[in-house]
Amino acid sequence: MAEFKTEAPAEPTADSAGADIPISRKGKIWLMQSAGAALLIAGWAYFALPHFGSAQFFLDSLVFCVFGTYAFIAAYNARRETVTLEKKLRYSLIRRNMHLESMTTRDDLTHLFSRRHLFDRFERELQTAKASGRALSIVVIDLNGMEQINTSHGHEVGDRVLAAFGRFLADQARGSDVLARIDGDEFAVLMPDADERAAEAAVTRLLTALEKGQLFEEDDLSLKTTASIGKSGYPWEADSVDQIISSARDSMSAHKREQSALVAAAGGAPADADAG
């Protein structure tokens, strides 16, 4: 089963609060601490030294030691809390950016990749395949009967059918496959390092799995769907993304015509989805 997981950055901890403070900031902090220590020593010299050897000297020195210790502890804790807060804000910004990126790369309904991400990834994978001499395939799938489902059962049920098909694809895919919804009821599976034989095996696997079971079962509603599937790839069909996609869609259209011809020969209406 293909996984679609985005790892979030690890939560910042207080123990590592100062680990990534820029050197220039560390220098400023050190200067401020040094200045504070100098002022404390100067104050002690001004108030305590004139009474050297007396009880007043001991008392003033004790007061300055306690005050200095408290000041340094308070300054250290304040810096620690400030740096930790900055790290948490940075972490929140990273998470937000990841969420925004996910919104542009994922399809909200099926949680598969978006059309834009698929084509960006396709370009990169094709360049890699050409450079390494490996094959690359894509399978394009049109889920049949969605118009009838939307008309008969409503668009909410239609959306749940599409989401169910997204899960179905994830169950059938290899871990390295890139799954995407590229149009309303059109999906694609990008298969790195897969030749024509592997693409044909993937098509057969998908059609067999669809034929065996109900794609959507909820309450008293059960829907069985069919799909028209086409395949293409590099180098066995074309050598550019546009040509490969066009070839795969032509293959898908040919499969759809074959399905319609079989239904017509059997004397039935060209219905692609059955409800039970």
C-alpha positions as CSV (number, residue, x, y, z in Angstrom):
1,M,0.0,0.0,0.0
2,A,1.3,3.4,-0.9
3,E,1.8,5.8,2.0
4,F,1.1,9.5,1.9
5,K,2.8,10.9,5.0
6,T,4.4,14.3,5.7
7,E,6.6,14.3,8.8
8,A,6.4,17.4,11.0
9,P,9.5,18.9,12.6
10,A,10.3,17.7,16.1
11,E,8.9,19.9,18.9
12,P,11.6,22.2,20.3
13,T,12.7,21.5,23.9
14,A,13.9,23.8,26.6
15,D,17.2,21.9,26.9
16,S,18.1,22.8,23.3
17,A,16.8,26.4,23.7
18,G,20.1,28.1,22.9
19,A,21.4,25.6,20.4
20,D,20.7,27.6,17.2
21,I,21.0,31.3,18.4
22,P,23.0,33.2,15.7
23,I,26.6,33.9,16.6
24,S,26.0,37.7,16.4
25,R,23.2,37.4,18.9
26,K,25.2,35.2,21.2
27,G,27.9,37.9,21.2
28,K,25.4,40.7,22.1
29,I,24.1,38.6,24.9
30,W,27.6,37.9,26.2
31,L,28.4,41.7,26.1
32,M,25.2,42.5,28.0
33,Q,26.0,39.9,30.7
34,S,29.5,41.2,30.9
35,A,28.3,44.8,31.3
36,G,25.9,43.7,34.0
37,A,28.6,41.9,35.9
38,A,30.9,44.9,35.6
39,L,28.2,47.2,37.0
40,L,27.6,44.8,39.9
41,I,31.3,44.7,40.7
42,A,31.6,48.5,40.5
43,G,28.6,48.8,42.8
44,W,30.2,46.4,45.3
45,A,33.5,48.3,45.1
46,Y,31.7,51.6,45.7
47,F,29.5,50.6,48.6
48,A,31.4,47.7,50.3
49,L,35.1,48.4,49.9
50,P,35.2,51.6,52.0
51,H,34.0,49.4,54.9
52,F,36.7,46.7,54.4
53,G,37.4,44.8,57.6
54,S,34.2,45.7,59.3
55,A,30.9,43.9,59.7
56,Q,29.3,46.4,57.3
57,F,31.7,45.2,54.6
58,F,30.6,41.6,55.2
59,L,27.0,42.6,55.1
60,D,27.3,44.7,51.9
61,S,29.3,41.9,50.2
62,L,26.6,39.3,51.2
63,V,23.8,41.5,49.8
64,F,25.7,42.1,46.5
65,C,26.4,38.3,46.2
66,V,22.7,37.4,46.7
67,F,21.6,40.2,44.4
68,G,24.1,39.2,41.7
69,T,23.2,35.5,41.9
70,Y,19.5,36.3,41.6
71,A,20.1,38.7,38.7
72,F,22.1,36.2,36.8
73,I,19.6,33.4,37.4
74,A,16.7,35.7,36.3
75,A,18.6,36.8,33.2
76,Y,19.4,33.2,32.2
77,N,15.8,32.1,32.7
78,A,14.5,35.1,30.8
79,R,16.9,34.4,27.9
80,R,16.0,30.7,28.0
81,E,12.2,31.4,27.9
82,T,12.7,34.0,25.1
83,V,14.7,31.6,22.9
84,T,12.2,28.8,23.6
85,L,9.3,31.0,22.6
86,E,11.1,32.0,19.4
87,K,11.7,28.4,18.6
88,K,8.0,27.6,19.2
89,L,6.9,30.4,16.9
90,R,9.3,29.2,14.3
91,Y,8.0,25.7,14.7
92,S,4.4,27.0,14.3
93,L,5.4,28.9,11.1
94,I,7.0,25.8,9.7
95,R,3.9,23.7,10.4
96,R,1.7,26.4,8.8
97,N,3.9,26.5,5.7
98,M,3.7,22.7,5.5
99,H,-0.1,22.9,5.8
100,L,-0.3,25.6,3.0
101,E,2.0,23.5,0.9
102,S,-0.1,20.4,1.5
103,M,-3.2,22.4,0.4
104,T,-1.5,23.0,-3.0
105,T,-0.2,19.4,-3.4
106,R,-3.2,17.4,-2.1
107,D,-6.7,16.9,-3.3
108,D,-9.0,17.7,-0.4
109,L,-11.6,15.0,-1.2
110,T,-9.4,12.0,-1.9
111,H,-6.2,13.0,-0.1
112,L,-4.3,11.9,-3.2
113,F,-1.9,14.3,-4.9
114,S,-3.2,17.1,-7.0
115,R,-2.9,17.5,-10.8
116,R,-0.3,20.2,-10.3
117,H,1.9,18.1,-8.1
118,L,1.6,15.1,-10.4
119,F,2.8,17.0,-13.4
120,D,5.7,18.6,-11.4
121,R,6.7,15.2,-10.2
122,F,6.3,13.6,-13.6
123,E,8.7,16.1,-15.1
124,R,11.3,15.3,-12.5
125,E,10.8,11.5,-12.7
126,L,11.1,11.6,-16.5
127,Q,14.4,13.5,-16.3
128,T,15.7,10.9,-13.8
129,A,14.5,8.1,-16.1
130,K,16.3,9.6,-19.1
131,A,19.5,10.2,-17.2
132,S,19.6,6.7,-15.7
133,G,18.2,4.7,-18.6
134,R,15.3,3.4,-16.7
135,A,11.6,3.1,-17.7
136,L,8.7,5.2,-16.5
137,S,5.0,4.5,-16.8
138,I,1.8,6.2,-16.1
139,V,-1.7,4.7,-15.8
140,V,-4.7,7.0,-16.4
141,I,-8.1,6.0,-15.0
142,D,-11.6,7.3,-15.7
143,L,-14.1,6.2,-13.1
144,N,-17.2,5.3,-15.1
145,G,-20.8,6.1,-14.0
146,M,-20.2,9.1,-11.8
147,E,-22.8,11.2,-13.6
148,Q,-25.4,8.5,-13.0
149,I,-24.4,8.2,-9.3
150,N,-24.6,11.9,-8.7
151,T,-28.0,12.0,-10.4
152,S,-29.5,9.0,-8.6
153,H,-27.9,9.3,-5.2
154,G,-26.8,12.9,-4.9
155,H,-23.4,14.6,-5.1
156,E,-22.6,13.9,-1.5
157,V,-22.7,10.2,-2.2
158,G,-20.7,10.8,-5.4
159,D,-18.0,12.5,-3.4
160,R,-17.8,9.6,-1.0
161,V,-17.5,7.2,-3.9
162,L,-14.6,9.3,-5.3
163,A,-12.9,9.2,-1.8
164,A,-13.5,5.4,-1.6
165,F,-11.8,5.1,-5.0
166,G,-8.8,7.1,-3.7
167,R,-8.5,4.6,-0.9
168,F,-8.9,1.7,-3.3
169,L,-6.0,3.0,-5.5
170,A,-3.8,3.4,-2.4
171,D,-4.5,-0.2,-1.5
172,Q,-3.5,-1.4,-5.0
173,A,-0.5,0.7,-5.5
174,R,3.2,0.1,-4.9
175,G,5.0,2.1,-2.3
176,S,6.9,4.1,-4.9
177,D,3.8,5.0,-7.0
178,V,2.5,8.5,-7.1
179,L,-1.3,8.6,-7.0
180,A,-3.2,11.7,-8.0
181,R,-6.7,12.9,-8.8
182,I,-6.2,15.0,-12.0
183,D,-9.9,15.8,-12.8
184,G,-13.4,15.3,-11.5
185,D,-13.5,11.5,-11.9
186,E,-10.1,11.0,-13.6
187,F,-7.1,9.6,-11.7
188,A,-3.5,8.8,-12.5
189,V,-0.8,6.5,-11.1
190,L,2.7,7.5,-11.9
191,M,5.0,4.5,-11.8
192,P,8.7,5.2,-11.6
193,D,11.0,2.4,-12.8
194,A,8.2,0.5,-14.4
195,D,8.2,-0.7,-18.0
196,E,5.3,-1.6,-20.3
197,R,4.9,-5.0,-18.8
198,A,4.7,-3.6,-15.3
199,A,2.1,-1.0,-16.5
200,E,0.0,-3.7,-18.1
201,A,0.2,-5.8,-14.9
202,A,-1.0,-2.7,-12.9
203,V,-4.0,-2.2,-15.3
204,T,-5.0,-5.9,-15.0
205,R,-4.6,-5.7,-11.2
206,L,-6.9,-2.7,-10.9
207,L,-9.6,-4.1,-13.3
208,T,-9.6,-7.4,-11.5
209,A,-9.9,-5.8,-8.0
210,L,-12.8,-3.6,-9.2
211,E,-14.6,-6.5,-10.7
212,K,-14.3,-8.6,-7.6
213,G,-15.8,-6.3,-5.0
214,Q,-18.1,-3.4,-4.3
215,L,-16.3,-0.1,-4.3
216,F,-18.7,1.7,-2.1
217,E,-20.8,0.1,0.7
218,E,-22.6,2.3,3.3
219,D,-25.7,1.6,5.2
220,D,-28.2,0.1,2.7
221,L,-26.4,1.5,-0.3
222,S,-23.9,-0.6,-2.3
223,L,-22.3,0.6,-5.5
224,K,-20.2,-1.4,-8.0
225,T,-18.3,0.7,-10.5
226,T,-16.2,0.1,-13.6
227,A,-13.2,2.1,-14.9
228,S,-11.7,2.8,-18.2
229,I,-7.9,2.6,-17.9
230,G,-5.1,3.6,-20.3
231,K,-1.3,3.3,-20.0
232,S,1.7,4.8,-21.5
233,G,5.3,5.5,-20.7
234,Y,8.9,6.2,-21.5
235,P,10.7,5.0,-23.5
236,W,8.3,2.5,-24.9
237,E,5.6,5.0,-26.0
238,A,6.8,8.6,-25.9
239,D,9.6,10.8,-24.5
240,S,7.8,13.9,-23.1
241,V,5.2,14.4,-20.4
242,D,2.6,15.9,-22.8
243,Q,3.1,13.1,-25.3
244,I,3.0,10.3,-22.6
245,I,-0.2,11.8,-21.0
246,S,-1.9,12.2,-24.4
247,S,-1.0,8.6,-25.3
248,A,-2.3,7.3,-22.0
249,R,-5.6,9.1,-22.5
250,D,-5.9,7.8,-26.1
251,S,-5.4,4.3,-24.6
252,M,-8.0,5.0,-22.0
253,S,-10.5,6.2,-24.6
254,A,-9.9,3.0,-26.6
255,H,-10.6,0.9,-23.5
256,K,-13.8,2.8,-23.0
257,R,-14.9,2.1,-26.6
258,E,-14.1,-1.6,-26.1
259,Q,-16.3,-1.6,-22.9
260,S,-19.2,0.1,-24.7
261,A,-18.9,-2.4,-27.6
262,L,-19.0,-5.3,-25.2
263,V,-22.1,-3.9,-23.4
264,A,-23.8,-3.3,-26.7
265,A,-23.0,-6.8,-27.9
266,A,-24.5,-8.2,-24.8
267,G,-27.7,-6.3,-25.5
268,G,-27.5,-4.1,-22.4
269,A,-27.5,-0.3,-21.9
270,P,-24.1,1.3,-21.6
271,A,-24.4,1.7,-17.9
272,D,-21.1,1.9,-16.0
273,A,-22.3,1.8,-12.4
274,D,-24.8,-0.4,-10.8
275,A,-26.5,0.3,-7.5
276,G,-27.7,-2.4,-5.2
